Amino acid sequence: MEAMERRRAAADRVRTAEDAVEQLREGLAECGVKLPSLRVDPVSCAGDEPAPLVDLGRCNIDTALRLCEVLAEKESGHDG
């Protein structure tokens, strides 16, 4: 693979990760959950062939409990 093709593929992977973060942010917001540190991990994007990771971030206990509530509601079939 040529250098230009590798750079293009790397940029596509980072863009895909950024899109996933935005979809997660929007979906969580619809459920009343906000993760302020939700992001693409910048270190995982370093190098010639990045393997982007989504960092869901650190959250406080209230946010963790809200996530548990949302998951339980979805599991039980309620979209409250």
All heavy atoms as a GROMACS GRO file, in nm:
protein
  598
    1MET      N    1   0.085  -0.118   0.000
    1MET     CA    2   0.000   0.000   0.000
    1MET      C    3   0.090   0.124   0.000
    1MET      O    4   0.184   0.134   0.078
    1MET     CB    5  -0.090  -0.003   0.124
    1MET     CG    6  -0.198   0.101   0.121
    1MET     SD    7  -0.306   0.106   0.268
    1MET     CE    8  -0.383  -0.052   0.267
    2GLU      N    9   0.060   0.217  -0.085
    2GLU     CA   10   0.136   0.340  -0.094
    2GLU      C   11   0.116   0.427   0.030
    2GLU      O   12   0.016   0.413   0.100
    2GLU     CB   13   0.094   0.420  -0.217
    2GLU     CG   14   0.132   0.358  -0.348
    2GLU     CD   15   0.087   0.447  -0.462
    2GLU    OE1   16   0.084   0.571  -0.446
    2GLU    OE2   17   0.053   0.391  -0.567
    3ALA      N   18   0.210   0.517   0.052
    3ALA     CA   19   0.202   0.606   0.168
    3ALA      C   20   0.073   0.688   0.167
    3ALA      O   21   0.008   0.704   0.270
    3ALA     CB   22   0.324   0.698   0.173
    4MET      N   23   0.036   0.737   0.051
    4MET     CA   24  -0.086   0.818   0.040
    4MET      C   25  -0.210   0.736   0.073
    4MET      O   26  -0.300   0.782   0.142
    4MET     CB   27  -0.098   0.878  -0.101
    4MET     CG   28  -0.214   0.973  -0.114
    4MET     SD   29  -0.194   1.114  -0.004
    4MET     CE   30  -0.170   1.240  -0.122
    5GLU      N   31  -0.214   0.612   0.026
    5GLU     CA   32  -0.327   0.524   0.055
    5GLU      C   33  -0.333   0.493   0.205
    5GLU      O   34  -0.442   0.487   0.262
    5GLU     CB   35  -0.315   0.394  -0.024
    5GLU     CG   36  -0.337   0.410  -0.172
    5GLU     CD   37  -0.307   0.282  -0.248
    5GLU    OE1   38  -0.239   0.192  -0.194
    5GLU    OE2   39  -0.352   0.272  -0.363
    6ARG      N   40  -0.217   0.472   0.267
    6ARG     CA   41  -0.214   0.446   0.411
    6ARG      C   42  -0.265   0.566   0.490
    6ARG      O   43  -0.339   0.550   0.586
    6ARG     CB   44  -0.073   0.408   0.457
    6ARG     CG   45  -0.034   0.267   0.421
    6ARG     CD   46   0.089   0.220   0.497
    6ARG     NE   47   0.204   0.308   0.484
    6ARG     CZ   48   0.295   0.303   0.387
    6ARG    NH1   49   0.284   0.211   0.293
    6ARG    NH2   50   0.397   0.386   0.385
    7ARG      N   51  -0.223   0.685   0.448
    7ARG     CA   52  -0.270   0.806   0.517
    7ARG      C   53  -0.421   0.823   0.501
    7ARG      O   54  -0.492   0.859   0.594
    7ARG     CB   55  -0.197   0.929   0.465
    7ARG     CG   56  -0.058   0.947   0.523
    7ARG     CD   57  -0.004   1.085   0.496
    7ARG     NE   58   0.030   1.106   0.358
    7ARG     CZ   59   0.147   1.076   0.302
    7ARG    NH1   60   0.242   1.022   0.374
    7ARG    NH2   61   0.169   1.099   0.174
    8ARG      N   62  -0.470   0.794   0.382
    8ARG     CA   63  -0.614   0.806   0.357
    8ARG      C   64  -0.691   0.704   0.441
    8ARG      O   65  -0.793   0.737   0.502
    8ARG     CB   66  -0.642   0.786   0.208
    8ARG     CG   67  -0.785   0.820   0.171
    8ARG     CD   68  -0.808   0.820   0.021
    8ARG     NE   69  -0.725   0.919  -0.046
    8ARG     CZ   70  -0.636   0.890  -0.144
    8ARG    NH1   71  -0.621   0.767  -0.186
    8ARG    NH2   72  -0.566   0.986  -0.201
    9ALA      N   73  -0.641   0.582   0.447
    9ALA     CA   74  -0.706   0.478   0.528
    9ALA      C   75  -0.703   0.515   0.676
    9ALA      O   76  -0.802   0.495   0.748
    9ALA     CB   77  -0.638   0.343   0.505
   10ALA      N   78  -0.591   0.570   0.722
   10ALA     CA   79  -0.580   0.612   0.862
   10ALA      C   80  -0.679   0.723   0.892
   10ALA      O   81  -0.747   0.722   0.995
   10ALA     CB   82  -0.438   0.658   0.892
   11ALA      N   83  -0.689   0.820   0.802
   11ALA     CA   84  -0.783   0.931   0.821
   11ALA      C   85  -0.927   0.879   0.824
   11ALA      O   86  -1.010   0.926   0.903
   11ALA     CB   87  -0.766   1.035   0.711
   12ASP      N   88  -0.956   0.780   0.740
   12ASP     CA   89  -1.091   0.720   0.739
   12ASP      C   90  -1.122   0.652   0.872
   12ASP      O   91  -1.234   0.663   0.922
   12ASP     CB   92  -1.105   0.619   0.625
   12ASP     CG   93  -1.114   0.685   0.488
   12ASP    OD1   94  -1.139   0.807   0.481
   12ASP    OD2   95  -1.095   0.613   0.388
   13ARG      N   96  -1.025   0.581   0.929
   13ARG     CA   97  -1.046   0.515   1.058
   13ARG      C   98  -1.073   0.617   1.168
   13ARG      O   99  -1.163   0.599   1.250
   13ARG     CB  100  -0.926   0.428   1.094
   13ARG     CG  101  -0.918   0.300   1.014
   13ARG     CD  102  -0.814   0.204   1.070
   13ARG     NE  103  -0.678   0.255   1.064
   13ARG     CZ  104  -0.596   0.242   0.962
   13ARG    NH1  105  -0.637   0.180   0.852
   13ARG    NH2  106  -0.474   0.290   0.966
   14VAL      N  107  -0.998   0.726   1.168
   14VAL     CA  108  -1.018   0.831   1.268
   14VAL      C  109  -1.155   0.895   1.249
   14VAL      O  110  -1.229   0.917   1.345
   14VAL     CB  111  -0.905   0.936   1.264
   14VAL    CG1  112  -0.937   1.054   1.354
   14VAL    CG2  113  -0.772   0.871   1.303
   15ARG      N  114  -1.192   0.922   1.126
   15ARG     CA  115  -1.323   0.982   1.097
   15ARG      C  116  -1.436   0.890   1.141
   15ARG      O  117  -1.536   0.935   1.198
   15ARG     CB  118  -1.333   1.012   0.947
   15ARG     CG  119  -1.416   1.132   0.916
   15ARG     CD  120  -1.408   1.177   0.770
   15ARG     NE  121  -1.274   1.218   0.731
   15ARG     CZ  122  -1.196   1.154   0.642
   15ARG    NH1  123  -1.237   1.045   0.582
   15ARG    NH2  124  -1.077   1.200   0.611
   16THR      N  125  -1.421   0.761   1.118
   16THR     CA  126  -1.522   0.664   1.161
   16THR      C  127  -1.536   0.665   1.313
   16THR      O  128  -1.647   0.662   1.366
   16THR     CB  129  -1.485   0.522   1.112
   16THR    OG1  130  -1.483   0.523   0.969
   16THR    CG2  131  -1.584   0.418   1.160
   17ALA      N  132  -1.423   0.672   1.384
   17ALA     CA  133  -1.426   0.679   1.530
   17ALA      C  134  -1.494   0.807   1.576
   17ALA      O  135  -1.574   0.805   1.671
   17ALA     CB  136  -1.285   0.669   1.587
   18GLU      N  137  -1.466   0.919   1.511
   18GLU     CA  138  -1.529   1.046   1.547
   18GLU      C  139  -1.680   1.039   1.525
   18GLU      O  140  -1.758   1.090   1.606
   18GLU     CB  141  -1.468   1.161   1.467
   18GLU     CG  142  -1.326   1.192   1.508
   18GLU     CD  143  -1.256   1.289   1.414
   18GLU    OE1  144  -1.301   1.305   1.297
   18GLU    OE2  145  -1.153   1.346   1.457
   19ASP      N  146  -1.722   0.976   1.416
   19ASP     CA  147  -1.865   0.959   1.389
   19ASP      C  148  -1.930   0.872   1.497
   19ASP      O  149  -2.042   0.901   1.542
   19ASP     CB  150  -1.888   0.896   1.252
   19ASP     CG  151  -1.853   0.990   1.138
   19ASP    OD1  152  -1.840   1.112   1.160
   19ASP    OD2  153  -1.839   0.939   1.024
   20ALA      N  154  -1.861   0.766   1.538
   20ALA     CA  155  -1.915   0.679   1.643
   20ALA      C  156  -1.931   0.755   1.773
   20ALA      O  157  -2.032   0.739   1.842
   20ALA     CB  158  -1.823   0.558   1.663
   21VAL      N  159  -1.834   0.839   1.806
   21VAL     CA  160  -1.843   0.919   1.929
   21VAL      C  161  -1.965   1.012   1.922
   21VAL      O  162  -2.040   1.023   2.018
   21VAL     CB  163  -1.713   1.000   1.952
   21VAL    CG1  164  -1.733   1.109   2.056
   21VAL    CG2  165  -1.601   0.907   1.994
   22GLU      N  166  -1.985   1.074   1.808
   22GLU     CA  167  -2.099   1.165   1.794
   22GLU      C  168  -2.232   1.088   1.807
   22GLU      O  169  -2.325   1.134   1.873
   22GLU     CB  170  -2.093   1.239   1.662
   22GLU     CG  171  -2.194   1.350   1.651
   22GLU     CD  172  -2.186   1.452   1.763
   22GLU    OE1  173  -2.075   1.481   1.811
   22GLU    OE2  174  -2.293   1.501   1.806
   23GLN      N  175  -2.240   0.970   1.746
   23GLN     CA  176  -2.362   0.889   1.757
   23GLN      C  177  -2.385   0.847   1.902
   23GLN      O  178  -2.500   0.852   1.951
   23GLN     CB  179  -2.352   0.766   1.669
   23GLN     CG  180  -2.361   0.795   1.521
   23GLN     CD  181  -2.344   0.670   1.438
   23GLN    OE1  182  -2.385   0.562   1.478
   23GLN    NE2  183  -2.283   0.685   1.321
   24LEU      N  184  -2.279   0.808   1.971
   24LEU     CA  185  -2.292   0.772   2.113
   24LEU      C  186  -2.339   0.891   2.195
   24LEU      O  187  -2.427   0.879   2.280
   24LEU     CB  188  -2.158   0.722   2.168
   24LEU     CG  189  -2.122   0.578   2.140
   24LEU    CD1  190  -1.976   0.552   2.175
   24LEU    CD2  191  -2.212   0.485   2.220
   25ARG      N  192  -2.278   1.006   2.171
   25ARG     CA  193  -2.314   1.127   2.246
   25ARG      C  194  -2.463   1.160   2.227
   25ARG      O  195  -2.534   1.188   2.323
   25ARG     CB  196  -2.226   1.245   2.201
   25ARG     CG  197  -2.249   1.370   2.281
   25ARG     CD  198  -2.151   1.481   2.245
   25ARG     NE  199  -2.022   1.448   2.304
   25ARG     CZ  200  -1.910   1.427   2.237
   25ARG    NH1  201  -1.908   1.437   2.105
   25ARG    NH2  202  -1.797   1.399   2.299
   26GLU      N  203  -2.509   1.155   2.103
   26GLU     CA  204  -2.649   1.185   2.075
   26GLU      C  205  -2.742   1.081   2.136
   26GLU      O  206  -2.844   1.116   2.195
   26GLU     CB  207  -2.671   1.195   1.924
   26GLU     CG  208  -2.606   1.316   1.862
   26GLU     CD  209  -2.612   1.315   1.709
   26GLU    OE1  210  -2.674   1.224   1.651
   26GLU    OE2  211  -2.553   1.406   1.649
   27GLY      N  212  -2.707   0.954   2.121
   27GLY     CA  213  -2.791   0.848   2.176
   27GLY      C  214  -2.800   0.852   2.327
   27GLY      O  215  -2.907   0.836   2.386
   28LEU      N  216  -2.687   0.875   2.391
   28LEU     CA  217  -2.687   0.886   2.538
   28LEU      C  218  -2.766   1.008   2.583
   28LEU      O  219  -2.839   1.003   2.682
   28LEU     CB  220  -2.544   0.891   2.590
   28LEU     CG  221  -2.465   0.761   2.580
   28LEU    CD1  222  -2.317   0.786   2.608
   28LEU    CD2  223  -2.520   0.657   2.676
   29ALA      N  224  -2.753   1.119   2.511
   29ALA     CA  225  -2.827   1.241   2.546
   29ALA      C  226  -2.977   1.217   2.540
   29ALA      O  227  -3.052   1.266   2.625
   29ALA     CB  228  -2.787   1.356   2.455
   30GLU      N  229  -3.022   1.139   2.442
   30GLU     CA  230  -3.165   1.107   2.432
   30GLU      C  231  -3.214   1.028   2.553
   30GLU      O  232  -3.332   1.030   2.585
   30GLU     CB  233  -3.192   1.029   2.304
   30GLU     CG  234  -3.180   1.112   2.179
   30GLU     CD  235  -3.197   1.030   2.053
   30GLU    OE1  236  -3.239   0.913   2.060
   30GLU    OE2  237  -3.167   1.084   1.945
   31CYS      N  238  -3.122   0.958   2.618
   31CYS     CA  239  -3.156   0.880   2.737
   31CYS      C  240  -3.129   0.958   2.866
   31CYS      O  241  -3.141   0.903   2.975
   31CYS     CB  242  -3.075   0.751   2.739
   31CYS     SG  243  -3.111   0.640   2.602
   32GLY      N  244  -3.090   1.083   2.853
   32GLY     CA  245  -3.064   1.166   2.970
   32GLY      C  246  -2.928   1.144   3.032
   32GLY      O  247  -2.908   1.174   3.149
   33VAL      N  248  -2.834   1.092   2.953
   33VAL     CA  249  -2.699   1.066   3.005
   33VAL      C  250  -2.599   1.152   2.928
   33VAL      O  251  -2.602   1.158   2.805
   33VAL     CB  252  -2.662   0.917   2.989
   33VAL    CG1  253  -2.518   0.892   3.032
   33VAL    CG2  254  -2.758   0.829   3.068
   34LYS      N  255  -2.512   1.219   3.002
   34LYS     CA  256  -2.407   1.299   2.941
   34LYS      C  257  -2.272   1.254   2.997
   34LYS      O  258  -2.252   1.252   3.119
   34LYS     CB  259  -2.427   1.447   2.971
   34LYS     CG  260  -2.323   1.535   2.907
   34LYS     CD  261  -2.348   1.681   2.936
   34LYS     CE  262  -2.242   1.765   2.867
   34LYS     NZ  263  -2.263   1.907   2.893
   35LEU      N  264  -2.183   1.214   2.908
   35LEU     CA  265  -2.046   1.179   2.946
   35LEU      C  266  -1.955   1.289   2.891
   35LEU      O  267  -1.919   1.288   2.774
   35LEU     CB  268  -2.006   1.043   2.888
   35LEU     CG  269  -2.086   0.923   2.936
   35LEU    CD1  270  -2.042   0.796   2.864
   35LEU    CD2  271  -2.072   0.905   3.086
   36PRO      N  272  -1.918   1.386   2.975
   36PRO     CA  273  -1.840   1.500   2.926
   36PRO      C  274  -1.707   1.462   2.863
   36PRO      O  275  -1.658   1.532   2.776
   36PRO     CB  276  -1.818   1.585   3.051
   36PRO     CG  277  -1.921   1.540   3.149
   36PRO     CD  278  -1.951   1.398   3.116
   37SER      N  279  -1.649   1.352   2.906
   37SER     CA  280  -1.517   1.316   2.853
   37SER      C  281  -1.524   1.212   2.742
   37SER      O  282  -1.422   1.155   2.704
   37SER     CB  283  -1.426   1.268   2.966
   37SER     OG  284  -1.488   1.166   3.039
   38LEU      N  285  -1.642   1.187   2.686
   38LEU     CA  286  -1.657   1.096   2.573
   38LEU      C  287  -1.579   1.154   2.456
   38LEU      O  288  -1.600   1.270   2.418
   38LEU     CB  289  -1.805   1.081   2.537
   38LEU     CG  290  -1.840   0.997   2.416
   38LEU    CD1  291  -1.799   0.852   2.437
   38LEU    CD2  292  -1.989   1.006   2.387
   39ARG      N  293  -1.487   1.074   2.399
   39ARG     CA  294  -1.402   1.126   2.292
   39ARG      C  295  -1.327   1.012   2.224
   39ARG      O  296  -1.328   0.899   2.270
   39ARG     CB  297  -1.300   1.223   2.348
   39ARG     CG  298  -1.202   1.152   2.440
   39ARG     CD  299  -1.106   1.244   2.508
   39ARG     NE  300  -1.015   1.165   2.591
   39ARG     CZ  301  -0.889   1.193   2.609
   39ARG    NH1  302  -0.838   1.300   2.554
   39ARG    NH2  303  -0.813   1.117   2.683
   40VAL      N  304  -1.262   1.047   2.115
   40VAL     CA  305  -1.168   0.955   2.053
   40VAL      C  306  -1.037   0.972   2.130
   40VAL      O  307  -0.991   1.084   2.153
   40VAL     CB  308  -1.148   0.989   1.904
   40VAL    CG1  309  -1.039   0.901   1.843
   40VAL    CG2  310  -1.278   0.973   1.827
   41ASP      N  311  -0.980   0.861   2.172
   41ASP     CA  312  -0.854   0.864   2.245
   41ASP      C  313  -0.743   0.913   2.152
   41ASP      O  314  -0.713   0.847   2.053
   41ASP     CB  315  -0.822   0.725   2.299
   41ASP     CG  316  -0.686   0.718   2.365
   41ASP    OD1  317  -0.657   0.804   2.450
   41ASP    OD2  318  -0.609   0.626   2.331
   42PRO      N  319  -0.682   1.028   2.182
   42PRO     CA  320  -0.582   1.083   2.090
   42PRO      C  321  -0.457   0.996   2.077
   42PRO      O  322  -0.398   0.989   1.968
   42PRO     CB  323  -0.548   1.220   2.150
   42PRO     CG  324  -0.595   1.215   2.291
   42PRO     CD  325  -0.705   1.114   2.297
   43VAL      N  326  -0.418   0.927   2.182
   43VAL     CA  327  -0.297   0.844   2.175
   43VAL      C  328  -0.318   0.728   2.076
   43VAL      O  329  -0.226   0.691   2.003
   43VAL     CB  330  -0.258   0.792   2.315
   43VAL    CG1  331  -0.142   0.695   2.308
   43VAL    CG2  332  -0.226   0.909   2.407
   44SER      N  333  -0.439   0.675   2.072
   44SER     CA  334  -0.465   0.563   1.981
   44SER      C  335  -0.466   0.607   1.834
   44SER      O  336  -0.463   0.523   1.745
   44SER     CB  337  -0.598   0.496   2.016
   44SER     OG  338  -0.707   0.582   1.991
   45CYS      N  339  -0.467   0.737   1.810
   45CYS     CA  340  -0.466   0.790   1.674
   45CYS      C  341  -0.325   0.827   1.628
   45CYS      O  342  -0.307   0.874   1.517
   45CYS     CB  343  -0.557   0.912   1.664
   45CYS     SG  344  -0.729   0.873   1.691
   46ALA      N  345  -0.227   0.806   1.713
   46ALA     CA  346  -0.089   0.841   1.679
   46ALA      C  347  -0.027   0.735   1.590
   46ALA      O  348  -0.074   0.621   1.584
   46ALA     CB  349  -0.008   0.858   1.807
   47GLY      N  350   0.076   0.772   1.523
   47GLY     CA  351   0.150   0.677   1.442
   47GLY      C  352   0.103   0.673   1.298
   47GLY      O  353   0.009   0.742   1.259
   48ASP      N  354   0.170   0.590   1.220
   48ASP     CA  355   0.140   0.581   1.078
   48ASP      C  356   0.011   0.506   1.049
   48ASP      O  357  -0.056   0.533   0.950
   48ASP     CB  358   0.255   0.511   1.005
   48ASP     CG  359   0.381   0.596   1.006
   48ASP    OD1  360   0.370   0.721   1.015
   48ASP    OD2  361   0.491   0.538   0.999
   49GLU      N  362  -0.022   0.408   1.132
   49GLU     CA  363  -0.144   0.330   1.112
   49GLU      C  364  -0.224   0.328   1.242
   49GLU      O  365  -0.219   0.231   1.318
   49GLU     CB  366  -0.109   0.190   1.065
   49GLU     CG  367  -0.043   0.191   0.929
   49GLU     CD  368  -0.026   0.054   0.870
   49GLU    OE1  369  -0.111  -0.033   0.895
   49GLU    OE2  370   0.073   0.035   0.797
   50PRO      N  371  -0.298   0.436   1.269
   50PRO     CA  372  -0.370   0.445   1.395
   50PRO      C  373  -0.480   0.340   1.408
   50PRO      O  374  -0.536   0.295   1.309
   50PRO     CB  375  -0.430   0.585   1.392
   50PRO     CG  376  -0.439   0.620   1.248
   50PRO     CD  377  -0.324   0.549   1.182
   51ALA      N  378  -0.505   0.303   1.531
   51ALA     CA  379  -0.615   0.214   1.565
   51ALA      C  380  -0.700   0.287   1.668
   51ALA      O  381  -0.688   0.264   1.788
   51ALA     CB  382  -0.563   0.082   1.620
   52PRO      N  383  -0.785   0.381   1.622
   52PRO     CA  384  -0.859   0.467   1.714
   52PRO      C  385  -0.944   0.389   1.813
   52PRO      O  386  -1.011   0.293   1.777
   52PRO     CB  387  -0.947   0.551   1.623
   52PRO     CG  388  -0.888   0.540   1.487
   52PRO     CD  389  -0.819   0.408   1.483
   53LEU      N  390  -0.940   0.434   1.937
   53LEU     CA  391  -1.024   0.380   2.043
   53LEU      C  392  -1.118   0.489   2.090
   53LEU      O  393  -1.082   0.606   2.093
   53LEU     CB  394  -0.937   0.334   2.161
   53LEU     CG  395  -0.837   0.223   2.133
   53LEU    CD1  396  -0.749   0.202   2.256
   53LEU    CD2  397  -0.909   0.096   2.096
   54VAL      N  398  -1.239   0.450   2.127
   54VAL     CA  399  -1.334   0.544   2.184
   54VAL      C  400  -1.320   0.540   2.334
   54VAL      O  401  -1.332   0.434   2.396
   54VAL     CB  402  -1.479   0.510   2.141
   54VAL    CG1  403  -1.579   0.600   2.212
   54VAL    CG2  404  -1.494   0.522   1.991
   55ASP      N  405  -1.290   0.655   2.392
   55ASP     CA  406  -1.274   0.667   2.536
   55ASP      C  407  -1.409   0.713   2.592
   55ASP      O  408  -1.451   0.826   2.568
   55ASP     CB  409  -1.165   0.769   2.566
   55ASP     CG  410  -1.132   0.782   2.713
   55ASP    OD1  411  -1.200   0.717   2.795
   55ASP    OD2  412  -1.039   0.856   2.745
   56LEU      N  413  -1.475   0.623   2.662
   56LEU     CA  414  -1.605   0.659   2.720
   56LEU      C  415  -1.588   0.750   2.840
   56LEU      O  416  -1.684   0.809   2.886
   56LEU     CB  417  -1.684   0.534   2.758
   56LEU     CG  418  -1.728   0.449   2.639
   56LEU    CD1  419  -1.792   0.319   2.687
   56LEU    CD2  420  -1.824   0.524   2.550
   57GLY      N  421  -1.469   0.760   2.889
   57GLY     CA  422  -1.439   0.858   2.991
   57GLY      C  423  -1.475   0.817   3.131
   57GLY      O  424  -1.533   0.712   3.158
   58ARG      N  425  -1.433   0.900   3.219
   58ARG     CA  426  -1.461   0.881   3.360
   58ARG      C  427  -1.592   0.950   3.391
   58ARG      O  428  -1.624   1.055   3.338
   58ARG     CB  429  -1.348   0.944   3.440
   58ARG     CG  430  -1.215   0.878   3.411
   58ARG     CD  431  -1.100   0.955   3.466
   58ARG     NE  432  -1.122   0.990   3.606
   58ARG     CZ  433  -1.034   1.053   3.679
   58ARG    NH1  434  -0.920   1.088   3.628
   58ARG    NH2  435  -1.060   1.080   3.804
   59CYS      N  436  -1.671   0.889   3.479
   59CYS     CA  437  -1.796   0.951   3.518
   59CYS      C  438  -1.816   0.934   3.667
   59CYS      O  439  -1.761   0.843   3.729
   59CYS     CB  440  -1.914   0.894   3.439
   59CYS     SG  441  -1.942   0.719   3.462
   60ASN      N  442  -1.898   1.022   3.722
   60ASN     CA  443  -1.926   1.013   3.866
   60ASN      C  444  -2.029   0.905   3.893
   60ASN      O  445  -2.087   0.846   3.800
   60ASN     CB  446  -1.969   1.150   3.921
   60ASN     CG  447  -2.097   1.201   3.859
   60ASN    OD1  448  -2.184   1.123   3.821
   60ASN    ND2  449  -2.109   1.331   3.849
   61ILE      N  450  -2.052   0.877   4.018
   61ILE     CA  451  -2.144   0.770   4.057
   61ILE      C  452  -2.285   0.795   4.004
   61ILE      O  453  -2.351   0.702   3.956
   61ILE     CB  454  -2.147   0.754   4.211
   61ILE    CG1  455  -2.008   0.717   4.263
   61ILE    CG2  456  -2.251   0.653   4.254
   61ILE    CD1  457  -1.958   0.584   4.215
   62ASP      N  458  -2.333   0.920   4.012
   62ASP     CA  459  -2.468   0.950   3.963
   62ASP      C  460  -2.483   0.915   3.815
   62ASP      O  461  -2.584   0.858   3.774
   62ASP     CB  462  -2.502   1.098   3.986
   62ASP     CG  463  -2.520   1.131   4.132
   62ASP    OD1  464  -2.548   1.039   4.213
   62ASP    OD2  465  -2.505   1.250   4.167
   63THR      N  466  -2.382   0.948   3.735
   63THR     CA  467  -2.387   0.916   3.593
   63THR      C  468  -2.382   0.765   3.571
   63THR      O  469  -2.456   0.712   3.488
   63THR     CB  470  -2.273   0.986   3.518
   63THR    OG1  471  -2.284   1.127   3.537
   63THR    CG2  472  -2.276   0.954   3.370
   64ALA      N  473  -2.297   0.696   3.646
   64ALA     CA  474  -2.289   0.550   3.634
   64ALA      C  475  -2.423   0.486   3.669
   64ALA      O  476  -2.469   0.394   3.600
   64ALA     CB  477  -2.179   0.497   3.725
   65LEU      N  478  -2.487   0.535   3.774
   65LEU     CA  479  -2.618   0.482   3.813
   65LEU      C  480  -2.724   0.513   3.708
   65LEU      O  481  -2.811   0.430   3.680
   65LEU     CB  482  -2.658   0.535   3.950
   65LEU     CG  483  -2.574   0.484   4.067
   65LEU    CD1  484  -2.611   0.557   4.196
   65LEU    CD2  485  -2.588   0.334   4.083
   66ARG      N  486  -2.717   0.630   3.648
   66ARG     CA  487  -2.812   0.666   3.542
   66ARG      C  488  -2.794   0.573   3.422
   66ARG      O  489  -2.891   0.527   3.362
   66ARG     CB  490  -2.795   0.812   3.500
   66ARG     CG  491  -2.886   0.855   3.388
   66ARG     CD  492  -3.034   0.852   3.429
   66ARG     NE  493  -3.117   0.884   3.315
   66ARG     CZ  494  -3.222   0.813   3.277
   66ARG    NH1  495  -3.261   0.709   3.347
   66ARG    NH2  496  -3.291   0.848   3.171
   67LEU      N  497  -2.670   0.542   3.388
   67LEU     CA  498  -2.644   0.447   3.280
   67LEU      C  499  -2.705   0.311   3.314
   67LEU      O  500  -2.766   0.247   3.228
   67LEU     CB  501  -2.494   0.431   3.256
   67LEU     CG  502  -2.426   0.540   3.175
   67LEU    CD1  503  -2.275   0.526   3.185
   67LEU    CD2  504  -2.471   0.535   3.031
   68CYS      N  505  -2.690   0.267   3.438
   68CYS     CA  506  -2.750   0.140   3.481
   68CYS      C  507  -2.901   0.144   3.466
   68CYS      O  508  -2.962   0.046   3.420
   68CYS     CB  509  -2.711   0.110   3.626
   68CYS     SG  510  -2.537   0.072   3.648
   69GLU      N  511  -2.962   0.255   3.504
   69GLU     CA  512  -3.108   0.269   3.491
   69GLU      C  513  -3.151   0.260   3.346
   69GLU      O  514  -3.247   0.191   3.313
   69GLU     CB  515  -3.153   0.404   3.548
   69GLU     CG  516  -3.145   0.417   3.697
   69GLU     CD  517  -3.178   0.559   3.743
   69GLU    OE1  518  -3.233   0.639   3.663
   69GLU    OE2  519  -3.146   0.591   3.859
   70VAL      N  520  -3.081   0.330   3.259
   70VAL     CA  521  -3.116   0.331   3.117
   70VAL      C  522  -3.103   0.191   3.059
   70VAL      O  523  -3.191   0.144   2.987
   70VAL     CB  524  -3.027   0.431   3.040
   70VAL    CG1  525  -3.041   0.413   2.890
   70VAL    CG2  526  -3.062   0.574   3.079
   71LEU      N  527  -2.996   0.123   3.093
   71LEU     CA  528  -2.978  -0.013   3.043
   71LEU      C  529  -3.086  -0.108   3.095
   71LEU      O  530  -3.138  -0.191   3.020
   71LEU     CB  531  -2.839  -0.065   3.081
   71LEU     CG  532  -2.723   0.005   3.010
   71LEU    CD1  533  -2.590  -0.039   3.070
   71LEU    CD2  534  -2.726  -0.022   2.861
   72ALA      N  535  -3.123  -0.093   3.222
   72ALA     CA  536  -3.228  -0.177   3.279
   72ALA      C  537  -3.362  -0.150   3.211
   72ALA      O  538  -3.438  -0.242   3.183
   72ALA     CB  539  -3.237  -0.154   3.429
   73GLU      N  540  -3.391  -0.022   3.183
   73GLU     CA  541  -3.515   0.014   3.114
   73GLU      C  542  -3.519  -0.047   2.974
   73GLU      O  543  -3.621  -0.101   2.932
   73GLU     CB  544  -3.529   0.166   3.105
   73GLU     CG  545  -3.558   0.233   3.237
   73GLU     CD  546  -3.548   0.384   3.231
   73GLU    OE1  547  -3.522   0.439   3.120
   73GLU    OE2  548  -3.566   0.448   3.336
   74LYS      N  549  -3.407  -0.038   2.904
   74LYS     CA  550  -3.402  -0.095   2.768
   74LYS      C  551  -3.418  -0.246   2.772
   74LYS      O  552  -3.486  -0.305   2.690
   74LYS     CB  553  -3.269  -0.058   2.700
   74LYS     CG  554  -3.254   0.088   2.669
   74LYS     CD  555  -3.350   0.129   2.563
   74LYS     CE  556  -3.332   0.275   2.529
   74LYS     NZ  557  -3.431   0.324   2.434
   75GLU      N  558  -3.353  -0.310   2.870
   75GLU     CA  559  -3.361  -0.456   2.882
   75GLU      C  560  -3.503  -0.502   2.911
   75GLU      O  561  -3.548  -0.605   2.862
   75GLU     CB  562  -3.267  -0.502   2.992
   75GLU     CG  563  -3.256  -0.653   3.003
   75GLU     CD  564  -3.155  -0.694   3.106
   75GLU    OE1  565  -3.035  -0.675   3.080
   75GLU    OE2  566  -3.196  -0.747   3.211
   76SER      N  567  -3.575  -0.423   2.991
   76SER     CA  568  -3.711  -0.463   3.028
   76SER      C  569  -3.814  -0.422   2.922
   76SER      O  570  -3.931  -0.453   2.935
   76SER     CB  571  -3.749  -0.400   3.163
   76SER     OG  572  -3.763  -0.260   3.151
   77GLY      N  573  -3.767  -0.352   2.818
   77GLY     CA  574  -3.857  -0.314   2.711
   77GLY      C  575  -3.924  -0.180   2.731
   77GLY      O  576  -4.008  -0.141   2.652
   78HIS      N  577  -3.886  -0.108   2.835
   78HIS     CA  578  -3.941   0.026   2.859
   78HIS      C  579  -3.845   0.130   2.810
   78HIS      O  580  -3.726   0.121   2.837
   78HIS     CB  581  -3.968   0.046   3.010
   78HIS     CG  582  -4.069  -0.049   3.064
   78HIS    ND1  583  -4.032  -0.161   3.132
   78HIS    CD2  584  -4.204  -0.048   3.059
   78HIS    CE1  585  -4.142  -0.227   3.168
   78HIS    NE2  586  -4.246  -0.161   3.124
   79ASP      N  587  -3.896   0.227   2.741
   79ASP     CA  588  -3.812   0.336   2.692
   79ASP      C  589  -3.838   0.463   2.770
   79ASP      O  590  -3.863   0.568   2.714
   79ASP     CB  591  -3.836   0.360   2.542
   79ASP     CG  592  -3.784   0.247   2.456
   79ASP    OD1  593  -3.691   0.177   2.503
   79ASP    OD2  594  -3.835   0.229   2.345
   80GLY      N  595  -3.830   0.454   2.901
   80GLY     CA  596  -3.861   0.567   2.988
   80GLY      C  597  -3.756   0.664   2.990
   80GLY      O  598  -3.733   0.770   2.984
   0.00000   0.00000   0.00000
